[in-house]
Amino acid sequence: MAEKVIQLAPMLGLIDAPFMNAIAEVGGFDEIFAPYMLADERSIPKPQVLARRFSGISKSVNLVPQLLSNNADAFVAMANILNDLGYPKVNWNMGCPIKFVVSKNRGAALLRDLENLERLLDSAIGRLKPELSVKIRIGFSSPDEFPAIIEIFNKFKINELIIHARTAEQQYGGEPYRQAFIESAGNSLNPIVYNGDITRADEADISLPNLKGYMIGRGAIANPYIGLQIKGLPADNVPTFKQFATEITHWYCARNSLNRLKELWKYFAKALDKPDEIFAKLQKINDSEKFCETVESLF
């Protein structure tokens, strides 16, 4: 069996250049997806502006840009610029469930109107320079919608279909519909990637012939070594968790980004004893220097 691809999910507000660089140094992730950029027909960024967007990311990061759009022309224009900048694959975010995104008929809102979804794909695919990756949900309101969604994508040839096994209405809570995924994803004519609550290596155990790999989000923050563990690779000569967490903490402390740090430590704390107690302690700190000192004391 071919080795599965392991992807880092594009978690807006959590994953950015310092985290990408640090987790690339650990290894185990074949691709790292950047948090979405808006592709809007009224304001397509110039190539130099897009290039600067990723300027802080190490060359060791195999980066896949992600675009949020409900307009085929805007998506194609921006994806083709990214291709010319050296990104041979671009992801179309059709799965973001956040209310302000859905209210603009973007992200997972596209799954509510499958005729429009098909028109968007049909208009875009023939004009794209890069490979197309698409990220979706198992449905908008119900996993019962999933077979019909698969049928739409079967009309097109794409690089991969990344499926978060929750509905858009669930957002990031509740249990993913793992069994519903298994029952219908095998009917996809495109390679598929499973996404949803993989926090341990033994949870990457789905057996489908068209399964390309796994996308991991919050589980990778709590355990940056999960990609290595899924692949059965040793963690020798890679940064320890202490090095990983403290390096990122110091980077944000130097920039007074306490809100970002507290979000990250909600997950980092899970790798230590008494995680709830640790996180509660860090939540109360409103001084960057004290935050860093407290993190150092944890180890």
Number of C-alpha atoms within 10 A of each C-alpha: 4 6 9 15 18 24 26 28 21 21 15 11 11 16 21 17 16 17 20 21 18 19 22 21 17 21 19 24 25 15 17 23 22 23 19 18 17 18 24 19 15 7 10 16 15 10 14 10 11 16 14 10 12 14 11 12 17 16 10 11 20 17 23 21 23 23 24 22 26 24 16 19 17 21 23 21 19 25 28 20 20 21 17 13 13 12 18 17 20 27 24 24 26 24 29 22 23 16 16 11 16 17 11 11 16 23 27 26 23 23 24 15 12 15 11 13 19 17 11 18 17 14 15 18 17 10 14 18 19 21 17 19 20 21 22 26 31 30 26 24 15 15 21 14 16 22 18 13 21 19 14 15 19 14 14 15 13 17 17 22 25 28 24 26 24 30 27 26 16 16 16 15 9 9 12 19 16 18 12 16 21 16 12 16 25 17 16 20 18 21 19 25 23 25 26 21 20 19 17 15 16 11 10 20 10 15 9 13 12 16 22 19 21 26 27 26 20 21 23 22 25 21 17 26 25 25 27 17 16 20 16 11 13 11 14 8 8 14 18 14 18 12 12 18 22 16 16 16 24 19 15 18 19 12 9 16 13 20 13 15 23 19 14 21 22 19 18 24 22 17 14 14 10 10 16 13 10 19 18 13 12 21 16 10 15 12 11 19 13 13 23 20 11 15 18 14 8 11 9
